[in-house]
Structures are given as structure tokens and as C-alpha cells.
Amino acid sequence: MIEIQLPQIQDNEILERSVFFISDGTAITAEVLGHAVLSQFPITITSYTLPFVTNKIRAEEIRNQINTIYQATQIRPLVFYSIISSEVKNIITSSKGFCLDIVQTLVAPLQQEIGLEPKPELHRTHGLSEKNLSQYDARIAAIDYTLAHDDGISLRNLDQAQVIILGVSRCGKTPTSLYLAMQFGIQAANYPFTADDMDNLQLPADLKPFQQKLFGLTISPERLAAIREERRENSRYASLRQCRIEITEVEALFRKNKINYLNTTNYSVEEISTKIIDSMGLKRRMF
Amino acid sequence: MIEIQLPQIQDNEILERSVFFISDGTAITAEVLGHAVLSQFPITITSYTLPFVTNKIRAEEIRNQINTIYQATQIRPLVFYSIISSEVKNIITSSKGFCLDIVQTLVAPLQQEIGLEPKPELHRTHGLSEKNLSQYDARIAAIDYTLAHDDGISLRNLDQAQVIILGVSRCGKTPTSLYLAMQFGIQAANYPFTADDMDNLQLPADLKPFQQKLFGLTISPERLAAIREERRENSRYASLRQCRIEITEVEALFRKNKINYLNTTNYSVEEISTKIIDSMGLKRRMF
């Protein structure tokens, strides 16, 4: 028999909890929403993400895992789950965890409002079906387009771009373009201004016909220098002086050409992307 | 006064609802979860996604928009929201919409279990903070690595890859690699087998040292031919015969070299990515 040390909770101590994200699908929704909910509490978590839990044997293994943690700590693990099969679901909810059905919790009030029975089997959040196959092809096409038009590689077919992102090296153009393509199926080209352009910086002639598709990114020179330093230590490219010059020039170009721009310093790729969509009135597709 | 035509609901008719996804952040969580919940009901939706709703004026505009739809249809729009400011939130919930707070609905039961007050201001799901800045740099590094190792461009530094994805052209390698990098911060290389490799197909010598990192993708020849046809119409590359040969050869190679592989025909990028993570025991980072 193993002697178990129970955690002593003291005032002001940050609580620790084990958390499970369990799904019969990718578990992406469970994970994202679970983190959103948990981030409101001053606790630290140890998390386990368990996707594709579709049969009883797997569910029983997980129940054992949850119960083992409970027995060792006497603290109920938190369980965020989304499972359609009631057989599989019942195994999870019969564990010693504190179980929250992330989708059903919202389905119940909606059911009353809509006045129809929910059909859980209709649902597969991040799945592929006949219904969305052509949409899905559009997503892959957007990724292809975006890769082919990354970093100014190609300036052909810019009429097919929904947005053309401009900025200096390492201000966030590539991740933003890829996120727009991946998450929203948007064909996003991007074009870099390099150190060589900085004398008498002008909008390239190839971009001028697409004025209404242009969107600029900028960033604080300090953050830019830190990012560039990771790439090329002690280079002119990464020097704060060079970063300041480039940012000053590029922001002047944006203003002169009436190009909407965003300072990315404190924003994530998700925030930059949705701000661009919002600002340009682009369609947010769902996949 | 405009005369309003009220919709007549008949038996078996699919109900139509207007849906709002409203957030003071990116609205990505509201959108994903709202779609997950709604997909369980046999209804068609017209949706409006409204991110960055952080002030009263914007909230009042949206309330008016919701109320206008209600007045025109006499059907309450469904509103999925996540807003921290109670001032802004109250404006939305005072609309004629049926409002569901996607995060708070789950916070309430958790609060009781955890025994602590939630602090909504802590929370910013897809945001950037001092706390996650180094993690965030790791994500950007993963995207850089993945782009530099897409489609066999570079076989250098493969020791830094967490996974090396193998497969024929257009089986899903690139979108999967990018998704792994973007969503989970995983450094994913990918390597294509081309038609020229098919005679006496062998695992390239450069990949052999990394046997334990290899993961294969395959696809039905019919779906592959359809995808390739979009790229190069009536080509040998897109012919069903060629697709069959390549898939047969590649699957034989995977089996011979004991490389785990997945048939992607019916899976989304999210599903393929999470199945790879699961199968290889990779860490799922959250951003």
C-alpha cells in the first residue's frame, strides 16, 4: 500500500487542478473553451487532452486515469467533454471527475428557444462531410494561393487575392496570411519591404492597381529588434537603429498612400487576422 | 410604415434563424462553439460575427441590428456572446435576441466546484501577454521551420523536426504540417514522393535516421485524382491510373518500413493533425 501525501492548501496559495479535455472528435473545441473558462480562475492546471474517444474500452481507461488522480490527491479532476455516444459518455461521467459537457450545457437552453429536438449525431465540429467538401476545397485552395504569394514570391494573380498584407521583415505577415487562409479560407498575399527599399520608399507599381486590397502591419522597433535578434544575432538587420528607420519609413508610406495599418506588437496572430477581416469587411468562413 | 411579411412555418420546413457571434476579442471561440451547438439542430442559419465589441456605442449599434431583425421577422435572433465589461454586456443582453454567454455558462458550475471567485479580467483566449510571449515565439519558430521544410525543400536540420510527414503530391501534407505548426507549435517537416520515385520506391537515405519521426499520409485514388484534376486538367498526373499506382506503391513502402500511416480521404486538416499528435504522442501546446 502506497502512502499518499495529501496536498495542504494554504491561504494565497495558487490551487492546482488536473484537467481533462475529452472528445470523440479532435478535442480542439473542448480544449479552447476549457482553457477560456479556466483562465478566469487563479489556478494552475495540469492538462490531459484525449481526442477520438469513441469506444468503451478507451473510455474505461480514461475513467481509471481520472480516478487514480482523484485517489492520489483527493481533489476531483475537472473534465471538459464532448461525446455523442451515451454509452461512452456515461463511462466518463461515472468517474470521480467533475464533468462538464461543453456542448450540451448550451444545447439545453437553446432547445427550449428553438423548439426542436437536438440531433447530436448531426454534429462533427472539425469534420469533413459531403456537405462541406467544396468549401473544404476552397480552404485548401486558399492555403495554396497564400503559400504561392508569401513574401512577395509571386506578384502574379494578385487580382485573386482578398487581401495583400504589407510590412517589413518579421512584423507578422506570413503567420497572419497563413492563419487567414487556414482558419477562414481567405486568399492572402503578402509583400515585404526590405532594407534596400528604404531610400525613397514607394509603393511598388505592381501593387498600385490593388490599393483597396492593401493592409499594412507595423510593430514597435524594440519588439522587432528582439524578434530579428533571434534570427540574426548582432546584425545590422536586428539593430534597434535599423528597425526604427524601417518602421518610420513604412508607417509614412502607409499614411501617404492611405493604407489601413495595424500595430501588431501586442496582438496574437488570431487577433491580427480577425482585425484585418473586420477592417476590410472580408467574409469569415467556418471550417 | 413598412408592411412586414411574417414567415409562415410549415411542417417539415427547415427553420431559419439569424445568429450573432459577439465578443470583445476575436470571436473565434464564440463562432466555433456556437456552430458546434447549432449543428445539432436541423436549422439553417444566417450568421453575423462581430469581434472586438468593447464599447457602448458599438454594442448599441449591434443591439439595434438584432432588434431590427426581430421586428422584421418576429423571430428572436440567437446570440452567442463572450464579453467581460458588464456595461457592454448589458447592452447586448437587453436586446430582443436570445442571448447565451458561452463562457459564463460553464464558469458558474465550475465556480462552485473550485470554490474561488472567477476573475473575468484575467481572460483573453486568443490574446498575447507577457506570460505567453516566449510560448508565442515558439509558435512563430514552428511556422518558420515548417515553411522551410515544406515539400522536401530542405532536408537539413531534420533532427529538429517533431514529425516528418510523407506522402504523394496532394494527399494533404502541407496543410497538415502548417496546421500542426500554427495550432500546436509543432515543428513539422514534410517530404513528397513524386511520380519519378515510383519505380523501385525506397525510403530516401536522408530520412532513414529519423525513422521514429516519420508519419505517412495516404488517400483514396479517386479523391486524389479529383484533387489533382483541379490543378492539372486531363494530365497523366491527375489520371486515376497514375493515382492508383502511386498510392499502391506508397502504402507498400509505409508497410515495409513500419511507418504509421493514415488515410486522409474522409478527414479534415484538424482531424489529420490531431490523429498524428495522438499517434506519435506529441505535446499539444495551446496558444
Contacts between the chains, C-beta under 8 A, distances in Angstrom:
chain1	res1	chain2	res2	distance
A	15	B	114	7.0
A	15	B	116	6.9
A	17	B	114	7.3
A	25	B	271	7.3
A	26	B	270	4.8
A	26	B	271	5.6
A	26	B	273	7.8
A	26	B	274	4.2
A	27	B	274	6.7
A	28	B	32	7.8
A	28	B	183	7.5
A	28	B	270	5.9
A	28	B	274	7.0
A	29	B	32	5.8
A	29	B	33	6.2
A	29	B	36	5.5
A	31	B	284	7.2
A	31	B	286	6.5
A	32	B	28	7.9
A	32	B	29	5.7
A	32	B	32	6.8
A	32	B	125	6.8
A	32	B	286	7.7
A	33	B	29	6.2
A	33	B	33	5.7
A	33	B	102	7.4
A	33	B	103	7.5
A	33	B	106	7.1
A	35	B	125	7.0
A	35	B	286	5.6
A	36	B	29	5.5
A	36	B	82	7.6
A	36	B	103	5.4
A	36	B	123	6.5
A	36	B	125	4.5
A	37	B	103	5.7
A	37	B	106	4.6
A	37	B	107	5.6
A	37	B	110	6.3
A	38	B	110	7.7
A	39	B	122	5.8
A	39	B	123	4.5
A	39	B	124	7.8
A	39	B	125	7.2
A	40	B	103	7.4
A	40	B	107	5.8
A	40	B	118	4.0
A	40	B	119	5.8
A	40	B	120	5.5
A	40	B	122	5.7
A	40	B	123	4.9
A	41	B	110	7.2
A	41	B	111	7.9
A	41	B	114	5.6
A	41	B	116	5.5
A	41	B	118	5.7
A	41	B	119	7.3
A	41	B	122	7.9
A	42	B	116	6.4
A	42	B	119	6.6
A	42	B	122	7.3
A	43	B	114	6.6
A	43	B	116	7.2
A	49	B	284	5.2
A	51	B	274	4.9
A	51	B	275	7.7
A	51	B	278	5.8
A	52	B	274	7.5
A	52	B	275	6.9
A	52	B	278	6.4
A	76	B	113	7.0
A	78	B	110	7.1
A	78	B	113	7.1
A	78	B	114	8.0
A	80	B	106	7.9
A	82	B	36	7.5
A	98	B	110	7.8
A	98	B	113	4.7
A	100	B	106	5.9
A	100	B	109	6.4
A	100	B	110	7.0
A	102	B	33	7.4
A	102	B	106	6.7
A	103	B	33	7.5
A	103	B	36	5.4
A	103	B	37	5.7
A	103	B	40	7.4
A	105	B	105	5.6
A	105	B	106	6.1
A	105	B	109	8.0
A	106	B	33	7.1
A	106	B	37	4.6
A	106	B	80	7.9
A	106	B	100	5.8
A	106	B	102	6.7
A	106	B	105	6.1
A	107	B	37	5.6
A	107	B	40	5.8
A	109	B	100	6.4
A	110	B	37	6.2
A	110	B	38	7.7
A	110	B	41	7.2
A	110	B	78	7.1
A	110	B	98	7.8
A	110	B	100	7.0
A	111	B	41	7.9
A	113	B	76	7.0
A	113	B	78	7.1
A	113	B	98	4.7
A	114	B	15	7.0
A	114	B	17	7.3
A	114	B	41	5.6
A	114	B	43	6.6
A	114	B	78	8.0
A	116	B	15	6.9
A	116	B	41	5.5
A	116	B	42	6.4
A	116	B	43	7.1
A	118	B	40	4.1
A	118	B	41	5.7
A	119	B	40	5.9
A	119	B	41	7.4
A	119	B	42	6.7
A	120	B	40	5.5
A	122	B	39	5.8
A	122	B	40	5.7
A	122	B	41	7.9
A	122	B	42	7.2
A	123	B	36	6.5
A	123	B	39	4.5
A	123	B	40	4.9
A	124	B	39	7.8
A	125	B	32	6.8
A	125	B	35	6.9
A	125	B	36	4.5
A	125	B	39	7.2
A	126	B	268	5.5
A	126	B	270	3.6
A	126	B	271	6.2
A	127	B	267	7.8
A	127	B	268	5.8
A	127	B	271	6.5
A	128	B	266	5.8
A	128	B	267	5.8
A	128	B	268	4.4
A	128	B	271	7.2
A	136	B	268	6.9
A	137	B	227	7.6
A	137	B	230	7.1
A	139	B	175	7.9
A	139	B	269	7.8
A	140	B	175	6.0
A	140	B	227	7.9
A	141	B	230	7.9
A	143	B	174	6.9
A	143	B	175	5.3
A	143	B	178	6.8
A	147	B	147	8.0
A	147	B	150	7.6
A	147	B	174	7.1
A	150	B	147	7.6
A	174	B	143	6.9
A	174	B	147	7.1
A	175	B	139	7.9
A	175	B	140	6.0
A	175	B	143	5.3
A	175	B	182	7.3
A	178	B	143	6.8
A	178	B	178	5.9
A	178	B	182	6.4
A	179	B	182	6.3
A	182	B	175	7.3
A	182	B	178	6.4
A	182	B	179	6.3
A	182	B	182	6.2
A	182	B	269	7.5
A	183	B	28	7.5
A	227	B	137	7.6
A	227	B	140	7.8
A	230	B	137	7.1
A	230	B	141	7.8
A	266	B	128	5.9
A	267	B	127	7.8
A	267	B	128	5.9
A	268	B	126	5.5
A	268	B	127	5.8
A	268	B	128	4.4
A	268	B	136	6.9
A	268	B	287	7.0
A	269	B	139	7.8
A	269	B	182	7.5
A	269	B	287	7.9
A	270	B	26	4.8
A	270	B	28	5.9
A	270	B	126	3.6
A	270	B	287	7.9
A	271	B	25	7.3
A	271	B	26	5.6
A	271	B	126	6.2
A	271	B	127	6.5
A	271	B	128	7.2
A	273	B	26	7.8
A	274	B	26	4.2
A	274	B	27	6.7
A	274	B	28	6.9
A	274	B	51	4.8
A	274	B	52	7.5
A	275	B	51	7.7
A	275	B	52	6.9
A	278	B	51	5.8
A	278	B	52	6.5
A	284	B	31	7.2
A	284	B	49	5.2
A	286	B	31	6.4
A	286	B	32	7.7
A	286	B	35	5.6
A	287	B	268	7.0
A	287	B	269	8.0
A	287	B	270	7.9
